[in-house]
């Protein structure tokens, strides 16, 4: 089975944590899971850190660390300490977010009428 698409998310939404756990379980069952996670506009330091990571595996480790800190340890999604701890736990260091990336995401959100998250858009 192949499960692919783009997931728009907010770190602090419980439904995102639940979907993330579902996607991990699906991958662990042997399904081919290829999801492009995209933070919603306005995600602050966590969103900028996520977008500043170029490699998908780095983004995946950071997402895993952030969600674990928020939902397993009760940390706040919008606090700088949480982002710093997640970057350290993931062993990654973000670069600068390329010009126009956040505006492009906002355009996609508008074009696709993304409202609630997680929102999954399947390409094709």
C-alpha positions, 0 to 999 in steps of 0.5 A: 500500500502507498500513502502519500500526500502533503499534510498541513499542520500546527504543532499544538493541535492534538489531531496532528499528534494523533494523525502522526502516530497513525502515519508512523504505525502505518509505516511500521506495518510495511506501508509505503508512507511518503508525507510532506509535512507543511506547517501552517502560516503563523507557527512562529519559531517552531515553523521557521525552524522546521522550514529552515531544515532542508533534508526531509529526514531532519524535518522528520526528526524535528517533528517527532521531537516537537510532538513528543515534547508537546504531547508526552512531556506537556511542553508548550508548542509556542515556547522558544525552550521547546523549539530549542529542546526539540532541535537538540533532541533531533540533532539538527540545526536549521538554516535560514528560511528561503525568501518567499517560502512562507508566502508560498505556503500561505498561497497554498493554504488559500488555494486549497481552502485549508481550514482545520488541521491536520489537512491532507492533500493528496497529489494527483 
